[in-house]
Amino acid sequence: MAFARLIQHRADDGRRRVILTEGDDAAFLDGVETTRALAASAIAAAASLADAARKRRSSTSVDIAAEFEAGRHQHQSKAIAA
């Protein structure tokens, strides 16, 4: 079974976003600021968390190593079944 990961991100200006990582790929999600908001959206749509995240995947890729090095993450990472 493959796994994806959700990471809560906080930009330098304080803006909160969620990052979806799958393998070596990572991208910001559109339309949600927190993993909790994403989960609420998934529940409302009767969808899995992974499917809800994939539907919101933006075209903006993320360098995860650089984000962690810069400290632009909150210590909230969730593994989800892909």
N, C-alpha and C positions, 0 to 999 in steps of 0.2 A: 504494500500500500504506500502510495506517495503522500508526502505531507507538504503543506504550505505553512507559512507563518505570518501572523499579523503583528506589526510593531507600531506602537503609539509613538508619534513623532511630534516634537515641538520645535518650530523654526526659531531663528534668532529673534524675530519680531513677536514671538509668543503664539503665533498661529499654530493650532493643533491639526494634525492630519493622521491618517492611517496608511501604513505601507504594507503591501502584500508581497511576500517573497515566495517564489517557487523555484527550487533549484538555484541556479545562478542569477535568475532574473528577479528584479524588484521594481515595483512601481507604486506611486501614490494612488489612492482611491479617491474618486470624485464623489462629492455629495455627502460625505460623513466626516466628522471631526474626531470621533472617538470610536474605539472598538465596541463600546456599549451601544452607541447609536447604530453601528453596523448590525449588531446582534438584534436590536429592536426591529430594524428594517427586515432582517431575514425572517424573524418570527412573524411579522405582519404579512409577509409574502409567502409564508409557509415554505420557505426555501432553506437549504443548508447554509451555514455560515460561509463555506467555501464558494458556493454558487453566488451568494449575495456579493461577496468580495470581488469575484471575477467579473460580475456584471458592472461593477463600479471602477474597474481597473482603468487608469488613465494611460495616455501615451507618454507620460513623463516618467522615464526610468530613474532609478535611484542607485547611487553608489553606497551600498550599505556600510562598507568598511569606513568610508569617509564620514558618513553620518554618525557612526558610533565613536569614531576618533574625535569628532567635533563636539560630542556630548549632546547631539540633537535627537535624543530619544528619551522616552520615559521608560523606566524599568518594568515595562508591561509588554511581554511578548507571549503570544498564544499560538501553539501549534494546532493546526486543524487538519482533519483528514481531507485529502484532495479528491 
